[in-house]
Amino acid sequence: MNTFQVTILDAKYDFPIGVSLEEVMARVKPEGYAKIVAAKVDGILRELTFMPVEDCRVEPVDLRNEDGLRIYIRGLSFIYVMAVRELYDGSRVEIDHSISGGLYCRVHWKRPLTQRDVAQIETRMHEIVAENMPFERIEYTKEEAVRLFEADGQMDKVRLLKYRPYDHFNVYRCSWMSDYFYGYMVPSTGYLDKFALHYYLPGMVLQHPRRGEPEKKITFFDQRKLADVFWEASRWGEILQCVNTADLNRLVEDGQLRNFIFVNEALHEKKIAEIADQISQRGSSRKLVLIAGPSSSGKTTFAHRLSVQLQVNGMSPVAISLDNYYRNREELPLGPDGKRNFENIDSIDVELFNEHLSRLLQSEEVELPEYDFTTGRRRDHGRILRLGPDQPVVVEGIHGLNPSLTQGIPPEMTFKIYISALTQLNLDDHNRIPTTDTRLVRRLVRDHHFRGFSAQETLDIWAKVRMGEEKNIFPYQEEADAMFNSSLVYEFSVLKPFVMPLLRAVPEEDPNAMEVIRLRKFMNYFLPFTDLEAIPNTSIIREFVGGSCFEE
């Protein structure tokens, strides 16, 4: 047979053998999609250059899809590096982390780049897009890839490939430049027509379309507090001499990770102590400490360690669980899926919470409620509490930074803390590790260890968790008085022996199979570390792998 049949949105189309998915999409023009950058063929993610040879079901992948956005950003990163290297010969480009609706990037050259330089880079990127040059995927042996990147001066990639357990590697080439990117690519530069470059001293932000809003105009929003935390993380990486995966693997390989862990943990403790000092220095008026952050940030361990440091400063903090203020299950609002939504702030009895806080902060006695998640009912008779003169209330929960949670409490009486695992380690100069992946790997391990969840069960709810974070947490990041980065440079080496068996246990036919494959390939970049005795029982990573002294 010289033809194959494609099923898209339950409609069937016949095509001759040799037609690519890009040509299929161009002819079919499926409706209801934003820019299509890839497709799933019988559930398997494929580049648009892929040519089917038999009947198949095809699902377009656009920028509203997590995989589609990753592919688009990967292409933008490629043409950004290309433009910089063309304009500033001999420069080294680093793509560090996500911020302000884009990627923070730095260029190391013989002089610092200016705002005019950034404008020239953006202009050259638009020219590259207009030229619509193809991306070509070329398979190299490990030895060939190493020689290629050695000749190009990309020694970060040479070191990275050394630890990869594969004999062959796919390298992308466009025009004169070859680069190694973790994952698939768009067919050509013409797909990458939506971006902006914003000067953000001492680097720049490469802005891209936002997930869920790919057609929305790209605008810059400053996240200076978050930027400062990332800048501190970068400085820590340089102090520790561990800025990428190869550096970490070298420490594991040379038996030096144990001492590295002690230093990394000491930096964490120092930062927690500094935050405790800030609270103490604000005086007795700061009676309410609110801690918020996305899933698997280590909020529970952080709250315990902060309480210890506050005690060192002569204070006697009292913890109140926001969970106990949930409304009865039948009163909870419904989510888009028709199920009760525990992540909506309307699920919290904000009025009762504010009443109790107001009375406590005025030294009145309060009987706290208790929530039974088994029955979905709140009991209004629980622990009786009255605050002393040096007893701040510590509240940890996803809504902690939302002003409506404490609408009856004067702002001068609160101290707000944002915590997240803001990854400070990258695979190499051009391949960053998303903070979301750090938290997902943590959660996979914790859910299995403490809740008996399979990897499938955790992955099934992850998208819903992310949606809750986007709505209830991230918009209020900059409201924080202090930020804490809970990521540990060494943690992927520790998490690998725990998470890999969970990922291997996911059946190939599971709907999450593609995400599992991606995570397995990602974790294969890291050498495992199994000497858990080297990790203090106060460490945030203990909240996920077990052995925390704060476990109840």
N, C-alpha and C positions, 0 to 999 in steps of 0.2 A: 504494500500500500504506500502511496506517495502523499497521503494526507493524514492529518490527525484532527480530532474534534476537541474543541475547548468549550467547557461549560463555565460561564461567568454569570453570576446572579440568576441562575437557573435557565439562562438562555444558552443555546448551543450554536457554535460557529465552526465551520470547517476551514482548515488552513493547509497549505502545502508544507511538506517537510522542509526544514531549513529556515523557517520564519522564526524570528526571535520574539520574546515576550514584549519587547518594545514595539515591534510592528503590530503585534496582536492588540495592544492597548491603543495604538494610533488608529487602527481600523475600527475597533469596537466602540471606542470612546465611552466607557462605562460612566453612567451618571451618578451623582451623589458623592463624588470623591474630590478631595483637594489634589494637589500635584502628586501624581503617582510616580514613585521612585523605585519600586520593586514589586514582587508578587509572590504569593504562596502557591506552589504547584502541588496539589494533593497534600496540603498541609506543610510542605517544606519550603522555607524561604529561599527565593532565587533572585539573582540579579536580572535586570531587564534584558541583558545580553544572552540569557539562557535560551536555548532552542529546544522545545519539546519534540519528542519523536513518537509519542503515542497519546491516545486519548487521555485527557486530564481535566480536573477541576481547578480553575484558577481564581484566586482571590487577590484583587489589587491591594497594594500596600501604599498608603499615602502618608502625608505629614501629620495626620492625626494619630497615626499608629507609632508606638514607641520604636519599633524596628525601623520604620520609615524615617523618623526624625533622626535616628542615629546615622543612617546612611547619608542623609542630606548633610548633616553636620560634618561627617567624615569627608565628604567632597569639598565642603567649604574650607575645612582645615587644610586640605591638600593645596587648593589654589591660593590660599593665604600664604602658606609656606613658599609656594612657587613665586608669588609676587614679591615677597620680601627678599628672597635670595636673588632674584633678577635685579632688583633695585639696589641692594646693599650687599655687594659681593663679599663673601667670607663671613657673613653674619651667621649667628646661631639662633634658632627660633625655638621658644618654649611655649607650649599650650598647657596652661596650668590647671585651671578649675572653672567651674560654672559660676557666673555672677551677673546680676543686672540684665538678665535675659540674654546672656551670651557666654562666651568663653574668654577668660582673662588670659592675655598673651604677653610675652616679653620677647624683646629682640636684643641680643647681645652683639654689639658692633663696636667699631673703633670710637664712636661717640654716641651719646644718648640720642634717641630719636625724638623729634619734635612733633607738634600738631600738624605742621606742613608735611612732614614725612608720612604721617598716618593717612593724610588725605591723598598723597601720591600712591600709597599702597592700595587704598580703596579704589582709586581710579584704575590702577593696573589690574586689579581683580575683576572689575567690570569689563575690561578689555578681554581678559582671558575667557570670561563667560561668553562674550559676544563672538569669540572665535570658535566656540562650540567644538573644542578639541576632544577626541575620544579618550576615555580611560581604558587602558589595556591591562588585563590581569595576566601576569607571567609567572609560571611556576619555576622556582629555582631550588637546587639542592642547598642544604645548609652551608656547604663550603662555598658555593657560588654566591649565595646571598651575603655571606660574611665578606667575601672579596669585593662585592659590589659596594657595600656600605663603608668598608675600609677605604676604598678608593675615593668615596664621596665625603670622607671625613665624619660620617655619622657613627661615631664610636659608641654612643648610647645604644644604638640598635645592634651593633656587633656584640656588646655585652649581654643584651637581652636575648638574642638568638642562641647564645651559648647554653642557656638553661632550658630552652624549649625542647620537649621530648619528641620532636618530629624530625624527619630527614628531609622534608620538602616544605617550602614556604611560598605563599603567593605574594608577589610584589606588584604594586600598581605603577604603571608608567603613563605619563601624559606629556607629550612633547619631549622636552629634554630631561625631565625630572622623573626619577624613580623613588618610591617611598614605600615603607611597610606600614600598613594600617590594619588594625585589628577589626576585621569585619568587612562587609560588602560595600560596594561603591556604586554611584550612579553611572549611567553609560557614558555621559559626556559632560563637559563643563557648562553647556547651555542650560542644564537643569538647575543651575545654582544661581538663579537670577534675583533671589530675595535675601538681602543681608545688609548690614551696615557696620562700619568700623568707627568706634568711638575712642578718642584719646583719653586715657585714664592713667595718669602718672603713677608709677614710672613705666607703665606699659600701655595696653589698649584692650578694649573689649570687642571681640568679634561677635556681633549680634546676629541671631538667626530666628526664623519663625518659631513661635511657641507651640508646644504640643496642645492640641485641642482648639487652638486659634490660629491655624496656619495662614489664613488670609488676612488676619489683622495687621494693621500697619505697625512696623517695628519702631518702637520708641525706647529711649534709654531712661531707666529709673535708677537713681543712685542708691547703692547699698553700702555706704561707707563703713558702717560698723562691721558688717560681714566681711568686707574687703580687708579691714584691719586684722580680723581673726585669721583670714587666709594668709595675709602677709606674715603674721607671727608664725603660722604653721610652716611657711616656706623657710623662715629664718631658723626654726627648730630643725628642719630637715638638713640645712647646711651645717648647723652646729653638730648634729649627730652624724654628719657625713653619710646620709642615707636619703637620697632624693628620688630614686627610682627602684624598680623591681630588681634590677641586676645588683644594685648596692645591697639590698636586703638579702638576696640569695647568697651573695658573697659572705655576709656575716654568718648565715646558717652553715654554709659550706666550711668556713674556717673555724667554726666552733666559738665565735665571738658574740653570738646573739644574747647569751645570758647576761653579760654585763651591759649590753645595749638596752635590754629590757629594764634594768635597774635605773638607768639614766632617763629613759622615756617615761617611766612611772614617776620618777622624781619631778620631772617637768610638769606632769599632770598635777601632782600634789602641790607644787609651788603655785600653780595657777589657781587651784581651788582655794588655797590659803589667801591669795591676793584678793579673790572675790569676797571671802569672809571678812577680810580687812576693810574692803570698801563698805560692806554692810555695817560693820562696827563703827566706822568713822562717820557714817551718816547720823549716828546718835540713836537714842532710844525712840525717836519719832518713827523710824523705819521698822515697823512692827510686823509687816506682812511681806514674806519672801515668796515670790511666785516663780515656779520653774516650769518651762514648757519646751517642747521639742518634738520632732517627728518620731515615728516608731523606731525602736531599737537604737536610740541615741544613748542609752545608758542613764536615763533620768533617775531611776531608783537608786543606783549606786552613787551617783553624783549627789543626790539629796542626802544620803547617809554621810558621805564624806564631808560635805559642806557643814552638816550639823556638828560633826566632830570638830571641825576648824572653828566654828562659832563658839563651841564650848571652850576651846583653847583661849578664845578672846573674852572669856568670862560671861558668855551668854548661855541660856538654857532653852534652846529651840524646841518647839512642839510641832509635830507633824499632823496635818489634817488631810485625809484623802478626799479628793474631789469626787471620787467614785461613789461615795456614800450619799451624795446629793442628787443622784439620778432620780428622775421621776419614775413612777410605777410603769411597768412595761407597756400597758395599754395606753398610757399617756404620751409615749414617745412618738416623735414625728416619723413619718415614713420617708425612706430614701427613694431614689429613682427606680430601684428594683422592687419597690413595694414592701420591703422589709423594714422593721424598726431600726432607726438609725441612731446608734449610741454616740456617734461622732459629731452630731449636730449640737451646737451650744444650747438649743432649745430643749435638748434632752436633760439638761441640768436645771434644777430648781434654783435659778439665779437669785430670785427674791429671798428665799430662805437662806441661801449661802451668804448673801450680803447682810441679812439681819443678824446671823450668828457672828459674822466677822465684826460687824459694828459693835455688838455687845461685848465680844471678847476684847476688842481693842480699847474698850472703856472699862476694862477690869470687871465685867459682869460675869456671872456664872452661866454656862450654856451646856445643855445636854445635846450632844452630837447625834445625828442619825446614823443608821447602819443600813447598807443595801445588801440584799440577798440576791445574787445573780442567778441562783438556781430557781427561785420562785418569781424573780422579777419584781419584787416588792421592797419598798423602803419601810424600815421600822424607825419611828421617830424617838425611840428610847434607846440610848446607848451610853457612851462614855461621857461623864460629866467633867467639864474643863473650866478653869479660871486661870487667866494669865497673870504671872508675876511681873515685876518691873523690868526684868531682863529676859523675857521670854517671847521672842518673835515667833510668829506662826509660819511654818514652811508648808506650802501647798504645791504639789506636783501634779500636772495634768496637761492635756493637749490644748486646753483653752486658757492657760495661764496668762498669756500675753494679750488676750482679747479684752479691750477696755470694758465691754459690756458685762464681763464676768464680775468685775469689782466696781460697778457703776455707782454704788453708794459709799465707796471708800475714797477719801481724799488721796490724790496721786502722791502727795508728799509722804504718805504713810506706807507706801509700797516700794519694793525693790524687785525688779523683774529680771529674770535670767533666761536667756535662750541657749539651749544645748543641742548640738547636732554633731554627727561624726563627719566632720568636714575634711575629707581625705586629703592628706598632704603628700601622698606617694603617687607617682605616675609610672606607667609602664616604661615609657621613654619620653623623649622631648616632645613628640607629636601625638602620643596616645595617652590621654589622661584616664584616671580611674574615677568614674562618677561616684559621688557621695551616696547615691541611691543604691549602687551595687554593694557598697560596704554595709549599709544597713540591711539590705536583703539577705546577704550571706549570714550576718549576725542573727537575723530573725529565723532563718531556716534552722540554724543550729539550736537556738533557744526554744523554738516551738517544739522541736523534736525532744529536746532534753527535758524540758519542764512541763510540757503540755501533751506529749505523746502524739503530736501532729506529724503526718508525713510531709515530704517536700511538696507533693501535689496539693495538699490542703492549704499550706502556707501560700503557695503560688496562686491558688484559686482566689484568695481574698486580697492579694497584694495590690491589684489595680484599685480596688475600693479603698484600701488604706491610703494609697497615694492621692486619690481624689479628696479624701478627708483632710489630708495634710495641705494640699493646695488651697483649700477653702478656709481651714480653721487655724493653720499655724504659720505658713510662709508669709501671708500678707502682714503679719504683725512682728516679724523678725526685728525690724529696726526700732520697735518700741522698747526693746530691752535696755536695761541699765548696764548689763554685762553679758558677754557671750562666752561660752565654754566649748572648745573643740574636743569632743570625746574620742576622736580617732586615735589609734595607737599605730605607730609606723610599722610595728612588727606583726600586727594582728592577723593578716592573711596567712602567714606561715603557720600560726597556731590554729586558725579556723579550718585550714585545708583538710587535715585528717578527720575532722568531724563532719564537714559538709560533703565531701566527695562520695562517701558511701550512700548518703541520702539522695544525691543527684543520680548516682548509678542505679538506684532502685526504682526510678521513675520509668514506667513502661514506654516503649517507643510510640505507642498509639495514643498516649495521653495528650490532651489539648495543650499542655505546657511543654511538650517535648522540645520545641525549638528554643524556648528560653532556657531549658535545662542544658541543651547542647552548648548554648552560648556561655552559660555560667561554668560548665565543665572546662571548656577551652580557656576561659579566663583564669580559672584557678590553676590550670596547668602551667601558668607562668611562674608559680611560686614553689620553692622548695619547702617541704613540711618541717615543722618544729614540734617535737613531741615531749620535750622536757617541761612538763607543766609545773614542776616544783619551782622552776625559776620565776613563775608569775605570782606576785603577791596576792594574798586572799582578799585584799582590798581593791584589786584592779577592776576596772570597768569591764574588761574582757571576761572576768569571772561571772558576770551576770548572765553570760551566754553559754559558756562551756562548763559552768558549775564550779563549786568550791569556794564561793564567796562567803566571807564571814558575816555578810549582811543578810544571807538567806534566812527566811523565817521558817 
